[in-house]
Amino acid sequence: MKEDLVDITCCPLDKHDLDLDIEEREGDEILSGTLTCTECGETYPIEDGIPNLLPPDMREEAPA
């Protein structure tokens, strides 16, 4: 995901802004990290460059 996409992305639950925490990046591409809602505090993972913005109850947990 490109870092400038955070400016146009919002929390799917309450439509507030998201804070970006980058764990891994390659050039200008964010490969892993989290997006955290500034209002409700819900976190959304970024895995393989793809943000998962599904509400928490709709996300499938990866097998361990």
N, CA, C and O atoms as a Tinker XYZ file with bonds, in Angstrom:
   256  protein
     1  N      0.858000   -1.172000    0.000000    73     2
     2  CA     0.000000    0.000000    0.000000    64     1     3
     3  C      0.892000    1.219000    0.000000    63     2     4     5
     4  O      1.957000    1.214000    0.618000    81     3
     5  N      0.480000    2.235000   -0.668000    73     3     6
     6  CA     1.203000    3.502000   -0.699000    64     5     7
     7  C      0.848000    4.325000    0.538000    63     6     8     9
     8  O     -0.312000    4.368000    0.948000    81     7
     9  N      1.848000    4.976000    1.131000    73     7    10
    10  CA     1.633000    5.731000    2.365000    64     9    11
    11  C      0.623000    6.864000    2.189000    63    10    12    13
    12  O     -0.118000    7.171000    3.123000    81    11
    13  N      0.577000    7.486000    1.018000    73    11    14
    14  CA    -0.354000    8.605000    0.825000    64    13    15
    15  C     -1.824000    8.157000    0.769000    63    14    16    17
    16  O     -2.718000    9.002000    0.825000    81    15
    17  N     -2.090000    6.851000    0.660000    73    15    18
    18  CA    -3.474000    6.361000    0.689000    64    17    19
    19  C     -4.101000    6.506000    2.072000    63    18    20    21
    20  O     -5.325000    6.503000    2.197000    81    19
    21  N     -3.269000    6.636000    3.119000    73    19    22
    22  CA    -3.797000    6.817000    4.474000    64    21    23
    23  C     -4.629000    8.092000    4.542000    63    22    24    25
    24  O     -5.584000    8.166000    5.315000    81    23
    25  N     -4.279000    9.093000    3.744000    73    23    26
    26  CA    -5.002000   10.369000    3.742000    64    25    27
    27  C     -6.454000   10.225000    3.289000    63    26    28    29
    28  O     -7.298000   11.037000    3.667000    81    27
    29  N     -6.754000    9.211000    2.491000    73    27    30
    30  CA    -8.115000    9.051000    1.974000    64    29    31
    31  C     -8.817000    7.821000    2.541000    63    30    32    33
    32  O     -9.923000    7.483000    2.118000    81    31
    33  N     -8.172000    7.148000    3.504000    73    31    34
    34  CA    -8.733000    5.950000    4.118000    64    33    35
    35  C     -9.281000    6.301000    5.498000    63    34    36    37
    36  O     -8.681000    7.090000    6.229000    81    35
    37  N    -10.424000    5.712000    5.850000    73    35    38
    38  CA   -11.000000    5.970000    7.173000    64    37    39
    39  C    -11.459000    4.665000    7.802000    63    38    40    41
    40  O    -11.565000    3.639000    7.129000    81    39
    41  N    -11.728000    4.717000    9.093000    73    39    42
    42  CA   -12.212000    3.559000    9.837000    64    41    43
    43  C    -13.572000    3.147000    9.285000    63    42    44    45
    44  O    -14.464000    3.988000    9.174000    81    43
    45  N    -13.753000    1.871000    8.936000    73    43    46
    46  CA   -15.053000    1.440000    8.407000    64    45    47
    47  C    -16.163000    1.427000    9.460000    63    46    48    49
    48  O    -17.344000    1.384000    9.113000    81    47
    49  N    -15.793000    1.464000   10.738000    73    47    50
    50  CA   -16.805000    1.434000   11.794000    64    49    51
    51  C    -17.381000    2.810000   12.097000    63    50    52    53
    52  O    -18.598000    2.961000   12.208000    81    51
    53  N    -16.511000    3.825000   12.233000    73    51    54
    54  CA   -17.003000    5.150000   12.630000    64    53    55
    55  C    -16.540000    6.298000   11.723000    63    54    56    57
    56  O    -16.815000    7.464000   12.005000    81    55
    57  N    -15.843000    5.967000   10.644000    73    55    58
    58  CA   -15.438000    6.937000    9.608000    64    57    59
    59  C    -14.424000    7.985000   10.085000    63    58    60    61
    60  O    -14.301000    9.045000    9.471000    81    59
    61  N    -13.691000    7.696000   11.180000    73    59    62
    62  CA   -12.659000    8.612000   11.647000    64    61    63
    63  C    -11.320000    8.278000   10.989000    63    62    64    65
    64  O    -11.179000    7.243000   10.338000    81    63
    65  N    -10.345000    9.163000   11.167000    73    63    66
    66  CA    -9.026000    8.988000   10.569000    64    65    67
    67  C     -8.306000    7.776000   11.154000    63    66    68    69
    68  O     -8.625000    7.304000   12.245000    81    67
    69  N     -7.314000    7.282000   10.388000    73    67    70
    70  CA    -6.494000    6.153000   10.811000    64    69    71
    71  C     -5.041000    6.595000   10.949000    63    70    72    73
    72  O     -4.523000    7.331000   10.109000    81    71
    73  N     -4.389000    6.139000   12.019000    73    71    74
    74  CA    -2.956000    6.361000   12.210000    64    73    75
    75  C     -2.214000    5.159000   11.661000    63    74    76    77
    76  O     -2.640000    4.018000   11.838000    81    75
    77  N     -1.100000    5.423000   10.992000    73    75    78
    78  CA    -0.306000    4.379000   10.358000    64    77    79
    79  C      0.899000    4.028000   11.211000    63    78    80    81
    80  O      1.627000    4.917000   11.653000    81    79
    81  N      1.119000    2.731000   11.450000    73    79    82
    82  CA     2.314000    2.225000   12.113000    64    81    83
    83  C      2.969000    1.250000   11.145000    63    82    84    85
    84  O      2.417000    0.189000   10.856000    81    83
    85  N      4.143000    1.610000   10.648000    73    83    86
    86  CA     4.819000    0.818000    9.615000    64    85    87
    87  C      5.783000   -0.166000   10.274000    63    86    88    89
    88  O      6.623000    0.228000   11.082000    81    87
    89  N      5.658000   -1.443000    9.926000    73    87    90
    90  CA     6.585000   -2.466000   10.395000    64    89    91
    91  C      7.637000   -2.774000    9.331000    63    90    92    93
    92  O      8.811000   -2.963000    9.651000    81    91
    93  N      7.217000   -2.823000    8.067000    73    91    94
    94  CA     8.144000   -3.141000    6.976000    64    93    95
    95  C      7.745000   -2.359000    5.733000    63    94    96    97
    96  O      6.567000   -2.258000    5.389000    81    95
    97  N      8.754000   -1.812000    5.073000    73    95    98
    98  CA     8.482000   -1.093000    3.833000    64    97    99
    99  C      9.559000   -1.428000    2.822000    63    98   100   101
   100  O     10.677000   -1.808000    3.171000    81    99
   101  N      9.193000   -1.278000    1.568000    73    99   102
   102  CA    10.123000   -1.488000    0.463000    64   101   103
   103  C      9.960000   -0.309000   -0.487000    63   102   104   105
   104  O      8.987000   -0.239000   -1.238000    81   103
   105  N     10.914000    0.614000   -0.451000    73   103   106
   106  CA    10.784000    1.842000   -1.230000    64   105   107
   107  C      9.639000    2.663000   -0.683000    63   106   108   109
   108  O      9.607000    2.961000    0.511000    81   107
   109  N      8.693000    3.038000   -1.539000    73   107   110
   110  CA     7.529000    3.807000   -1.079000    64   109   111
   111  C      6.308000    2.924000   -0.818000    63   110   112   113
   112  O      5.202000    3.426000   -0.618000    81   111
   113  N      6.518000    1.610000   -0.823000    73   111   114
   114  CA     5.431000    0.650000   -0.606000    64   113   115
   115  C      5.494000    0.106000    0.828000    63   114   116   117
   116  O      6.542000   -0.361000    1.273000    81   115
   117  N      4.365000    0.170000    1.547000    73   115   118
   118  CA     4.280000   -0.379000    2.895000    64   117   119
   119  C      3.862000   -1.834000    2.773000    63   118   120   121
   120  O      2.787000   -2.135000    2.254000    81   119
   121  N      4.718000   -2.744000    3.253000    73   119   122
   122  CA     4.442000   -4.172000    3.141000    64   121   123
   123  C      3.696000   -4.721000    4.349000    63   122   124   125
   124  O      2.847000   -5.601000    4.207000    81   123
   125  N      4.010000   -4.205000    5.545000    73   123   126
   126  CA     3.297000   -4.669000    6.734000    64   125   127
   127  C      3.247000   -3.567000    7.774000    63   126   128   129
   128  O      4.094000   -2.675000    7.811000    81   127
   129  N      2.231000   -3.656000    8.617000    73   127   130
   130  CA     2.023000   -2.669000    9.662000    64   129   131
   131  C      0.584000   -2.701000   10.117000    63   130   132   133
   132  O     -0.123000   -3.687000    9.910000    81   131
   133  N      0.151000   -1.615000   10.742000    73   131   134
   134  CA    -1.230000   -1.525000   11.201000    64   133   135
   135  C     -1.778000   -0.128000   10.959000    63   134   136   137
   136  O     -1.037000    0.854000   10.912000    81   135
   137  N     -3.079000   -0.066000   10.809000    73   135   138
   138  CA    -3.828000    1.182000   10.767000    64   137   139
   139  C     -4.703000    1.185000   12.014000    63   138   140   141
   140  O     -5.430000    0.223000   12.262000    81   139
   141  N     -4.641000    2.262000   12.804000    73   139   142
   142  CA    -5.397000    2.342000   14.050000    64   141   143
   143  C     -6.325000    3.543000   14.012000    63   142   144   145
   144  O     -5.897000    4.651000   13.689000    81   143
   145  N     -7.595000    3.331000   14.341000    73   143   146
   146  CA    -8.583000    4.404000   14.353000    64   145   147
   147  C     -8.263000    5.391000   15.479000    63   146   148   149
   148  O     -7.990000    4.994000   16.612000    81   147
   149  N     -8.302000    6.675000   15.147000    73   147   150
   150  CA    -8.013000    7.717000   16.136000    64   149   151
   151  C     -9.147000    7.886000   17.131000    63   150   152   153
   152  O     -8.945000    8.488000   18.186000    81   151
   153  N    -10.329000    7.374000   16.831000    73   151   154
   154  CA   -11.488000    7.541000   17.718000    64   153   155
   155  C    -11.782000    6.274000   18.530000    63   154   156   157
   156  O    -11.771000    6.315000   19.760000    81   155
   157  N    -12.045000    5.152000   17.852000    73   155   158
   158  CA   -12.460000    3.941000   18.571000    64   157   159
   159  C    -11.286000    3.039000   18.949000    63   158   160   161
   160  O    -11.442000    2.153000   19.790000    81   159
   161  N    -10.118000    3.247000   18.347000    73   159   162
   162  CA    -8.931000    2.466000   18.690000    64   161   163
   163  C     -8.828000    1.116000   18.012000    63   162   164   165
   164  O     -7.885000    0.372000   18.279000    81   163
   165  N     -9.768000    0.776000   17.143000    73   163   166
   166  CA    -9.709000   -0.508000   16.432000    64   165   167
   167  C     -8.487000   -0.515000   15.516000    63   166   168   169
   168  O     -8.150000    0.506000   14.916000    81   167
   169  N     -7.825000   -1.667000   15.410000    73   167   170
   170  CA    -6.651000   -1.775000   14.545000    64   169   171
   171  C     -6.960000   -2.666000   13.350000    63   170   172   173
   172  O     -7.725000   -3.626000   13.444000    81   171
   173  N     -6.350000   -2.324000   12.239000    73   171   174
   174  CA    -6.518000   -3.050000   10.985000    64   173   175
   175  C     -5.132000   -3.405000   10.465000    63   174   176   177
   176  O     -4.289000   -2.522000   10.309000    81   175
   177  N     -4.883000   -4.684000   10.194000    73   175   178
   178  CA    -3.548000   -5.101000    9.763000    64   177   179
   179  C     -3.275000   -4.770000    8.293000    63   178   180   181
   180  O     -4.184000   -4.722000    7.465000    81   179
   181  N     -2.002000   -4.546000    8.005000    73   179   182
   182  CA    -1.522000   -4.450000    6.619000    64   181   183
   183  C     -0.601000   -5.645000    6.432000    63   182   184   185
   184  O      0.417000   -5.760000    7.114000    81   183
   185  N     -0.952000   -6.529000    5.517000    73   183   186
   186  CA    -0.163000   -7.731000    5.260000    64   185   187
   187  C      0.091000   -7.854000    3.772000    63   186   188   189
   188  O     -0.831000   -7.746000    2.964000    81   187
   189  N      1.345000   -8.079000    3.412000    73   187   190
   190  CA     1.748000   -8.200000    2.006000    64   189   191
   191  C      1.322000   -6.978000    1.197000    63   190   192   193
   192  O      0.991000   -7.091000    0.016000    81   191
   193  N      1.334000   -5.794000    1.849000    73   191   194
   194  CA     0.998000   -4.556000    1.162000    64   193   195
   195  C     -0.486000   -4.283000    1.022000    63   194   196   197
   196  O     -0.877000   -3.312000    0.373000    81   195
   197  N     -1.330000   -5.135000    1.628000    73   195   198
   198  CA    -2.782000   -4.996000    1.489000    64   197   199
   199  C     -3.410000   -4.715000    2.857000    63   198   200   201
   200  O     -3.292000   -5.534000    3.768000    81   199
   201  N     -4.078000   -3.559000    3.009000    73   199   202
   202  CA    -4.755000   -3.296000    4.279000    64   201   203
   203  C     -6.062000   -4.092000    4.361000    63   202   204   205
   204  O     -6.830000   -4.140000    3.400000    81   203
   205  N     -6.303000   -4.709000    5.510000    73   203   206
   206  CA    -7.537000   -5.459000    5.742000    64   205   207
   207  C     -8.472000   -4.554000    6.539000    63   206   208   209
   208  O     -8.356000   -4.456000    7.760000    81   207
   209  N     -9.391000   -3.897000    5.850000    73   207   210
   210  CA   -10.300000   -2.949000    6.487000    64   209   211
   211  C    -11.668000   -3.547000    6.783000    63   210   212   213
   212  O    -12.644000   -2.816000    6.949000    81   211
   213  N    -11.742000   -4.858000    6.849000    73   211   214
   214  CA   -13.001000   -5.489000    7.256000    64   213   215
   215  C    -13.213000   -5.247000    8.747000    63   214   216   217
   216  O    -12.247000   -5.228000    9.509000    81   215
   217  N    -14.465000   -5.061000    9.175000    73   215   218
   218  CA   -14.729000   -4.953000   10.600000    64   217   219
   219  C    -14.216000   -6.194000   11.323000    63   218   220   221
   220  O    -14.175000   -7.272000   10.731000    81   219
   221  N    -13.828000   -6.065000   12.582000    73   219   222
   222  CA   -13.205000   -7.179000   13.313000    64   221   223
   223  C    -14.009000   -8.485000   13.285000    63   222   224   225
   224  O    -13.425000   -9.564000   13.187000    81   223
   225  N    -15.319000   -8.399000   13.370000    73   223   226
   226  CA   -16.128000   -9.628000   13.394000    64   225   227
   227  C    -16.243000  -10.303000   12.038000    63   226   228   229
   228  O    -16.780000  -11.407000   11.951000    81   227
   229  N    -15.755000   -9.670000   10.977000    73   227   230
   230  CA   -15.821000  -10.253000    9.640000    64   229   231
   231  C    -14.473000  -10.778000    9.166000    63   230   232   233
   232  O    -14.395000  -11.405000    8.109000    81   231
   233  N    -13.408000  -10.532000    9.931000    73   231   234
   234  CA   -12.076000  -11.007000    9.545000    64   233   235
   235  C    -11.911000  -12.469000    9.885000    63   234   236   237
   236  O    -12.351000  -12.936000   10.936000    81   235
   237  N    -11.262000  -13.189000    8.972000    73   235   238
   238  CA   -10.916000  -14.569000    9.247000    64   237   239
   239  C     -9.529000  -14.591000    9.853000    63   238   240   241
   240  O     -8.611000  -13.937000    9.359000    81   239
   241  N     -9.386000  -15.341000   10.918000    73   239   242
   242  CA    -8.079000  -15.478000   11.536000    64   241   243
   243  C     -7.257000  -16.461000   10.713000    63   242   244   245
   244  O     -7.759000  -17.490000   10.261000    81   243
   245  N     -5.985000  -16.124000   10.528000    73   243   246
   246  CA    -5.083000  -17.019000    9.800000    64   245   247
   247  C     -4.786000  -18.240000   10.667000    63   246   248   249
   248  O     -4.619000  -18.113000   11.880000    81   247
   249  N     -4.720000  -19.412000   10.057000    73   247   250
   250  CA    -4.402000  -20.600000   10.852000    64   249   251
   251  C     -2.996000  -20.491000   11.436000    63   250   252   253
   252  O     -2.080000  -19.984000   10.789000    81   251
   253  N     -2.840000  -20.971000   12.659000    73   251   254
   254  CA    -1.545000  -20.872000   13.342000    64   253   255
   255  C     -0.602000  -21.948000   12.909000    63   254   256
   256  O      0.531000  -22.007000   13.388000    81   255
